[in-house]
Amino acid sequence: MTQEEGFMMPDTATITARVAAVPTAPQQVVRVIEAGRLQDFFDMARIGMNSILAYRIQGEPPVAEQLACSLQAGALDAFADQVSKQFIVPLAQAGATGYLLQGRTSAGLMVPDATGDLLLVCSKDFPESEDCHCG
């Protein structure tokens, strides 16, 4: 782990281990993203995707809780705006660093946070092993 403004930033191996709490999430870390670019990379990750799922990952071993999801392609832009306002903007304003994740048919953004890591998964197809059970 590396030190960043009082919070220990996980290394890539730690991120990969925590992302594994969501088996359908992209597992390959491809880039570290500075706070000022989190929104840009979320916007890029969702291009051409049909679903967005948001998770909070906490604990050791890591456990994922689904926070929000959208499976309706027509409503994805509005949902992405909501996710940005609720999750990405506050983390970016706090100076959080994120990680871009890539999979065969998905992309994601993992942002470590002391209160629980945020994982956003954008997929071409909604994984059949997942349920959209958030409110």
Salt bridges, closest charged atoms under 4 A:
ASP40 OD2 - ARG37 NE 3.00
ASP43 OD1 - ARG46 NE 3.68
GLU60 OE1 - ARG18 NH1 3.38
ASP77 OD1 - ARG46 NH1 3.05
ASP117 OD2 - ARG18 NE 2.41
